[in-house]
């Protein structure tokens, strides 16, 4: 009886939900498949499992997996994707197995390969391979998601499948161009691309040409793209072209595909933005390939590092994940060495969450409420948060009450604790059972916007997806509002997507928008429906002089010994801050204090090092030297150096 490879892929959101609930999807599936098909689990990861099954034909395998899935998860028919390929023991079967198992998050590419593997022998049999070589491809894939890797894989596949009659053995190479109008830097002009391909055609060593056509999306240069495709037309049958654009929303992607299809046979392959669980699979394999073992307990520390990397809006997919893997290994090596030096026994080949902690902390972890109550000047905020929690919990426990929308607006000047409070609220909401995870994801408003039309909606949706069950904090949110009525208003596109996500996940995501009071009011007025979806307003008042002093001394006491003279000098300095300076829009409140604190201990560290000491004890002269710098003194009414006025 024939044997088949059966790859069962799972929707990432489904996997995340089941994993968090403790449901082992893969083993449930394995144990419930009909034994007459001799199912054997060959390999599994978070988002897919590879089985071998025996059946008369491949449709029997597919039908059995669908039947089993429907019996186990009747409410999630769309959460599974099945690919079946006959395992005849040939080199081709081995190649297909590799492609189906070593690449993550590329389901449509794997489906393409299985389709081609069936059709290529039929075309060869009919002498119709020219038709195959006339087909080209459009890959919608973001930077860092593996386009070059897939291009190499596809080129190797075409060589192994011998799709060209000439120079078969050498046609394993591929080349990649970033196309623009005129050559500049790493981008190659359209004319230079054509000339280069004409020259390379004489060598007969290429079978695959990758063309990044993102440049044509700037201002939608579709006429220029058509002209470029006309020039490529005469090179068809010489190369297979793979065009690349970022992952776009469907309407924009269809517009590009239609332009390319005017002269080419085209198949579109979509590679969605990398889900955290796809990155987790990559991390898992990378760690194991380096000889280490790990467990699912490492997932959350890894996700925390991913969130930190995404914070500035610049994230490079698998490249960033690889960097994190190497950082984890370096952290483990350092901590292992420290523990061994202290006489502890360590497992050098296993990475655990404890290996990534720089120091042990035996103190009992504080609750979110305890952290909030310790913040200086947050008494009113803490009381308001308690009211919100009480209201939401009552609605959860009483079916007669509608659950309120939990999204919030934080209004106030910079440095008044908005980010800190937002992070703590995530913890409180998790502890109180309002949010599943309570993680904290922070982005600036413009980080939600992308480079091209049709890309912003996808980027914003991906950011929201990462925030399900958690807090999405958007600083300077008013930057998304533009009343100039420009055609390509990416801020408006981001807001439209964000509002939809806020409504669809109102019980499973907390969006907090932060900014100045007046700017946030302008944002609400300019976007119908946003105000009603953000019913809670928390107002953060600027700190008083006394509170600024208390915050400074809290930082000092936490890390250093200090003299009474330093404390007195700091008190005199903060008491002397002009009221108009504190009330000005440019005053950064606690950020101003932190900068002054860091400059003070920097002065103390330098003084200690120059005197040959090793332990820093902050003194009055350290504060005087720090506070006298222009950053802290230039805007004060009293321009004389603080502490030397007699």
Buried (B, 14 or more C-beta within 10 A) or exposed (E): EBBBBBBBBBBBBBBBBBBEEEEEBBEBBBEEBEEEBBBBBBEBBBBBBBBBBBBEEBEBBBEBBEEBBEEBBEEBEEBBBBBBBBBEEEEBBEBBBEBBBEBBBBBBBBBBBBEBBEEBEEBBEEEEBEEBBEBBBBBBBBBBBBBEEBBBBBBBBBBEBBBBEEEEEBBBBBBBBBBBBEBEEEBBBBEBBBEBBEEBEEEBBBBBBBBBBBBBBEEBBBEBBBEBBEEBEEBBEBBBBBBBBBBBBEEBBBBBBEBBBEBBBBBBBBBBBBBBBBBBBBBBBBBEEEEBEBEEEBBEBBBEBBBEBBBEBEBBBBEBBBEBBEEBBEBBEEBBEEBEEEEEEBEEEBBBBEBBEEEEEEEEEEEBBEBBBEBBBBEEBBEBBBEBBEBBBEBBEEEEEEBBBBBBBBBBBBBBBBBBBBBBBBBBBBBBEBBBBBBBBBBBBBBBBBEBBBBBBBBBBBBBBBBBBBBBBBBBBBBBBEEEEEEEBBBBBBBBBBBBBBEEBBBBBBBBBBBBBEBBBBBBEBBEBBBEBBEBBBEBBBBEBEBBBBBBBBBBEEEBEBBEBBBEBBBBBBEEBEEEEBEEEEBBBBEBBBBBBEBBBBBBBEBBEEEEEEEBBBBBBBBBBBBBEEEBBEBBEEEEEBBEEE
